[in-house]
Amino acid sequence: MNKEKLILKVIKRLASELELYVRAAKAAHAEATHEQSKAENKYDTRGLEASYLARGQSKQAAEIEKTIEEFHKLSLRRFGPDDAVDLGAIVELENQQDRSHYLIAPRGGGLDVHHEKRDILVLTPQSPLGSQLVGKRQGDRLKLEIGGSRSDYTVLSVC
């Protein structure tokens, strides 16, 4: 699997999300500072609400910027069959019903990217599943609770 292209897809996806948040923050800021948003009485909170929204969207944009920086710095080393799952690893898990693929990253958990005919979910080591995968090796078995049901999984590969 071409890890470099996967990381570029993740960064591209994050950049498009960043663009959306920046535009939304600018629009909310414009709304908050517009003359029509000036409070008409002490109960009129339109301008205040818009400023809270602009601040929240700006914070989210800053978080995405940090995430993009982390992906640019992410080590893309190749993992062998005896290497333990760590940051930068792509992990393939299998249970009786299906196979799933995960990228272990320092940030950006929950982002789903389609790459080389596979859906790959970004996990952080702090997430419940990520914390169970870190340190595992190819061939290791583990019991995971996903969606309220418990299943046995096998680590098929770490690359």
Number of C-alpha atoms within 10 A of each C-alpha: 9 10 17 10 12 18 20 13 15 21 21 13 15 20 17 11 15 21 13 14 21 19 15 17 24 16 14 23 20 16 21 22 14 11 10 11 17 15 13 10 7 6 7 12 15 15 21 16 15 20 19 15 19 24 16 15 22 21 15 17 23 15 15 21 16 14 20 22 13 16 20 13 9 14 12 16 11 12 18 13 12 12 16 17 26 23 19 22 23 25 25 19 23 17 17 9 7 8 14 15 18 23 28 24 23 18 20 22 18 12 14 16 18 12 16 11 6 11 13 22 20 21 25 23 19 14 12 13 15 21 15 15 24 18 12 20 22 20 15 14 16 16 12 17 12 10 6 7 7 10 14 13 20 19 21 19 22 26 21
